[in-house]
Amino acid sequence: MRAAARSGLAAAATALLGAVAAAPPGAQAWTAAPAAGRPYAYLEGPAGSVLQDTLSLTNPGARPLTVRLSGQGAPVTFAARSVTVPARTRADVPFAVTVTADTPPGEHRGTVRATAADREVRVDLRLRVSGPRLAALTVEDVRVDTTTGDLRYTLVNRGTTVLAPRLAVRADGVLGTVLDRPVRPLALTLRPGERATRTEPWPDPPALDAVTVRLTATAPGAAPATARAEASFASGPALTGAAGLLLAAAGGGTYAVRRRGGARIQRASAGANT
């Protein structure tokens, strides 16, 4: 399939100069755009296929223009990597995108770049790989920084569609809930297979407690995903205060025992005297 695509591009490259047409009058700067005046290049097909399109280069100037072509974010192959466009003409350059067999179904993005005369033009490339649509999100590697209270975690898009995650956070301590943040949208999107490591601030964690933190991530069409982590908070002042309370409680208990003992002695002495 790839060999056939390369042969087709080679033939297109041979006929490239023959496809040069008159450029529209009045243009001042050279342009690069998908053929037929489309705002972006759109390709669709299954995994394991080679998809083809055409890039139009327009040179309105009075001199020939050499344009260098490259791709970013997608495996793009051009009929020619460098094209010289005659003055006041347009050249249509075929290109192909190879969709590997392991490419997940869904939406993918890339860029076709054209560079000439110290200027670069970028053309948006949108690729849709056909196949079943699956929304699947996981939250992983939850960690609690007991010094700052920050919660670190990783969101992973395990499906075939672009996801807009939402997050809810809850932490329960020995005496009850110490943190409860309802679900809210996050300022990110995840493409299929993409992961993002993030930090959730917790500016006022407990000074002395053992907590269980639960993070629940959701996205439209995906089942909720929950992960948890255990943490123990024990700051110096809190430990000092707890130790003081324990000593005070112990001292109060000793005093009470002594008072009860003294009262029994006094009662015994009073009985003997009578």
C-alpha positions as CSV (number, residue, x, y, z in Angstrom):
1,M,0.0,0.0,0.0
2,R,2.8,2.4,0.9
3,A,4.7,1.5,-2.3
4,A,1.6,2.3,-4.4
5,A,1.3,5.6,-2.6
6,R,4.9,6.5,-3.2
7,S,4.5,5.6,-6.9
8,G,1.4,7.8,-7.1
9,L,3.3,10.7,-5.5
10,A,6.2,10.3,-7.8
11,A,3.9,10.5,-10.8
12,A,2.2,13.5,-9.4
13,A,5.6,15.1,-8.9
14,T,6.5,14.5,-12.5
15,A,3.3,16.3,-13.6
16,L,3.7,19.0,-11.0
17,L,4.9,21.8,-13.3
18,G,2.2,20.9,-15.8
19,A,-0.4,21.5,-13.1
20,V,0.8,25.1,-12.6
21,A,-2.0,27.5,-13.2
22,A,-2.3,31.3,-13.3
23,A,-2.4,32.9,-9.9
24,P,-5.2,35.3,-9.0
25,P,-4.3,38.9,-9.6
26,G,-3.9,41.4,-6.7
27,A,-2.3,39.0,-4.2
28,Q,0.7,40.4,-2.4
29,A,2.2,37.6,-0.3
30,W,2.7,33.9,-1.3
31,T,0.2,31.5,0.2
32,A,-0.1,27.9,1.1
33,A,-3.6,26.3,1.5
34,P,-5.4,23.0,0.9
35,A,-6.6,22.7,-2.7
36,A,-10.1,24.0,-3.6
37,G,-9.9,26.8,-1.1
38,R,-10.6,24.7,2.0
39,P,-9.8,26.2,5.4
40,Y,-7.9,23.0,6.5
41,A,-6.9,19.6,5.1
42,Y,-9.3,16.9,6.1
43,L,-8.5,13.2,5.7
44,E,-10.6,10.2,6.8
45,G,-9.9,6.4,6.6
46,P,-9.2,3.3,8.6
47,A,-6.0,2.4,10.4
48,G,-3.4,0.9,8.1
49,S,-4.3,3.1,5.1
50,V,-2.6,5.8,3.1
51,L,-4.7,9.0,2.6
52,Q,-3.9,11.6,0.0
53,D,-4.6,15.3,-0.5
54,T,-3.2,18.3,-2.3
55,L,-1.5,21.5,-1.1
56,S,-1.8,24.7,-3.3
57,L,1.2,27.1,-3.3
58,T,0.5,30.5,-4.9
59,N,3.3,32.9,-5.9
60,P,1.9,36.3,-6.8
61,G,5.4,37.8,-7.0
62,A,7.5,38.8,-10.1
63,R,10.2,36.2,-9.3
64,P,10.3,32.4,-8.9
65,L,9.8,31.2,-5.3
66,T,11.3,28.1,-3.8
67,V,9.1,26.6,-1.0
68,R,10.2,23.9,1.4
69,L,7.5,21.5,2.8
70,S,7.4,19.5,6.0
71,G,4.9,17.9,8.3
72,Q,4.4,17.9,12.1
73,G,2.3,15.7,14.3
74,A,1.5,13.3,11.5
75,P,3.5,11.1,9.1
76,V,3.2,13.3,6.0
77,T,5.0,12.5,2.7
78,F,5.1,15.0,-0.1
79,A,5.5,14.6,-3.9
80,A,8.4,17.0,-3.5
81,R,10.0,18.4,-0.4
82,S,11.1,21.5,-2.2
83,V,9.1,23.2,-4.9
84,T,10.0,26.2,-7.1
85,V,6.9,28.1,-8.0
86,P,7.2,30.4,-11.1
87,A,6.2,34.0,-10.8
88,R,2.5,34.7,-10.8
89,T,1.5,31.1,-10.8
90,R,0.1,28.4,-8.5
91,A,1.6,24.9,-8.0
92,D,-0.5,22.0,-6.6
93,V,1.6,19.6,-4.6
94,P,0.2,16.2,-3.7
95,F,0.9,14.7,-0.3
96,A,0.0,11.6,1.6
97,V,-0.6,10.7,5.3
98,T,0.2,7.1,6.4
99,V,-2.2,5.9,9.1
100,T,-0.3,3.1,10.9
101,A,-2.1,-0.1,11.9
102,D,-1.9,0.8,15.6
103,T,-3.5,4.3,15.3
104,P,-6.5,4.4,17.5
105,P,-9.9,5.4,16.0
106,G,-10.9,9.0,16.5
107,E,-9.8,12.5,15.8
108,H,-6.1,13.3,15.2
109,R,-4.3,16.6,14.4
110,G,-1.2,17.5,12.5
111,T,0.3,20.4,10.6
112,V,1.7,20.9,7.1
113,R,4.4,23.6,7.0
114,A,5.5,25.6,4.0
115,T,8.6,27.8,4.4
116,A,10.0,30.4,1.9
117,A,11.6,33.8,2.0
118,D,12.0,33.8,5.8
119,R,8.3,33.2,6.3
120,E,6.4,30.1,7.4
121,V,2.8,29.2,6.7
122,R,1.1,26.4,8.6
123,V,-1.9,24.5,7.3
124,D,-4.1,22.6,9.8
125,L,-4.3,18.9,9.1
126,R,-7.3,17.0,10.6
127,L,-7.3,13.3,10.4
128,R,-10.2,11.1,11.3
129,V,-9.4,7.4,11.8
130,S,-12.6,5.3,11.4
131,G,-13.5,2.6,13.9
132,P,-15.6,2.2,17.1
133,R,-15.8,5.2,19.4
134,L,-14.9,4.5,23.0
135,A,-14.7,7.0,25.8
136,A,-12.4,5.6,28.6
137,L,-10.6,7.6,31.3
138,T,-8.4,6.5,34.2
139,V,-6.9,8.4,37.1
140,E,-3.5,7.0,38.3
141,D,-0.5,7.6,40.5
142,V,-2.3,9.6,43.2
143,R,0.2,10.9,45.8
144,V,-0.1,13.3,48.7
145,D,2.6,15.7,49.7
146,T,2.3,15.8,53.5
147,T,4.5,18.9,53.6
148,T,2.4,21.2,51.3
149,G,-0.8,19.2,51.1
150,D,-0.6,19.1,47.3
151,L,-2.3,16.2,45.6
152,R,-0.5,14.9,42.5
153,Y,-2.2,12.6,40.0
154,T,-2.2,11.5,36.3
155,L,-5.1,11.3,34.0
156,V,-4.9,8.9,31.0
157,N,-7.2,8.7,28.0
158,R,-7.6,5.0,27.4
159,G,-10.3,5.4,24.7
160,T,-10.5,6.5,21.1
161,T,-12.2,9.9,21.5
162,V,-11.0,13.3,22.7
163,L,-12.0,13.8,26.4
164,A,-12.7,16.8,28.5
165,P,-12.1,15.5,32.1
166,R,-13.9,16.6,35.3
167,L,-12.6,16.0,38.8
168,A,-14.0,15.6,42.3
169,V,-11.8,15.3,45.4
170,R,-12.7,14.0,48.9
171,A,-10.5,13.3,51.9
172,D,-11.7,11.5,55.1
173,G,-9.8,11.6,58.4
174,V,-10.1,9.8,61.7
175,L,-13.0,12.1,62.9
176,G,-14.7,12.6,59.5
177,T,-14.4,14.4,56.2
178,V,-11.7,17.0,56.0
179,L,-11.9,17.9,52.3
180,D,-14.9,17.7,49.9
181,R,-14.6,19.4,46.5
182,P,-17.5,18.7,44.2
183,V,-17.0,17.7,40.5
184,R,-15.7,20.5,38.3
185,P,-14.3,20.7,34.8
186,L,-10.5,20.8,34.3
187,A,-8.8,23.2,31.9
188,L,-7.5,20.5,29.5
189,T,-8.5,18.0,26.9
190,L,-6.9,14.6,26.3
191,R,-6.5,13.0,22.9
192,P,-6.6,9.2,22.6
193,G,-3.6,7.7,24.4
194,E,-2.6,11.0,25.9
195,R,-1.8,11.4,29.6
196,A,-1.5,14.5,31.8
197,T,0.1,14.8,35.3
198,R,-1.5,17.5,37.4
199,T,-1.4,19.0,40.9
200,E,-4.5,19.7,43.0
201,P,-3.6,22.3,45.8
202,W,-4.8,21.7,49.3
203,P,-3.6,24.8,51.2
204,D,-5.1,23.9,54.6
205,P,-4.5,20.2,55.2
206,P,-5.0,18.8,58.8
207,A,-2.1,19.3,61.2
208,L,-2.6,15.9,62.9
209,D,-4.6,13.2,61.2
210,A,-4.5,10.1,59.1
211,V,-6.5,10.6,55.9
212,T,-7.7,8.7,52.9
213,V,-7.8,10.8,49.7
214,R,-10.1,9.8,46.8
215,L,-10.0,11.4,43.4
216,T,-12.8,10.7,41.0
217,A,-12.4,11.6,37.3
218,T,-15.3,11.7,34.8
219,A,-15.8,12.7,31.2
220,P,-18.8,12.7,28.9
221,G,-19.5,9.1,27.8
222,A,-16.9,7.6,30.1
223,A,-17.5,5.6,33.3
224,P,-16.2,7.4,36.5
225,A,-12.7,6.4,37.5
226,T,-11.6,6.6,41.1
227,A,-8.2,6.3,42.7
228,R,-7.1,6.8,46.3
229,A,-4.0,7.4,48.5
230,E,-3.3,7.2,52.2
231,A,-1.4,9.9,54.1
232,S,-0.6,10.8,57.7
233,F,-0.2,14.5,58.7
234,A,1.8,15.3,61.9
235,S,3.2,18.8,62.1
236,G,5.6,19.8,65.0
237,P,3.3,22.2,66.7
238,A,0.4,19.7,66.5
239,L,2.6,17.0,68.1
240,T,3.7,19.4,70.8
241,G,0.1,20.3,71.6
242,A,-1.0,16.7,71.6
243,A,1.8,15.8,73.9
244,G,0.8,18.6,76.2
245,L,-2.8,17.4,76.3
246,L,-1.7,13.9,77.1
247,L,0.5,15.1,79.9
248,A,-2.2,17.3,81.3
249,A,-4.7,14.4,81.1
250,A,-2.2,12.1,82.8
251,G,-1.5,14.7,85.5
252,G,-5.2,15.2,86.1
253,G,-5.7,11.5,86.5
254,T,-2.9,11.2,89.0
255,Y,-4.3,14.1,91.0
256,A,-7.8,12.6,91.0
257,V,-6.4,9.2,92.2
258,R,-4.5,10.9,95.0
259,R,-7.6,12.8,96.1
260,R,-9.6,9.7,96.2
261,G,-6.9,7.9,98.2
262,G,-6.7,10.8,100.6
263,A,-10.4,10.8,101.1
264,R,-10.4,7.1,101.9
265,I,-7.6,7.6,104.5
266,Q,-9.5,10.5,106.1
267,R,-12.7,8.4,106.4
268,A,-10.8,5.5,107.9
269,S,-9.2,7.8,110.5
270,A,-12.5,9.3,111.4
271,G,-14.0,5.8,111.9
272,A,-11.2,4.7,114.2
273,N,-11.5,7.8,116.4
274,T,-15.2,7.1,116.9
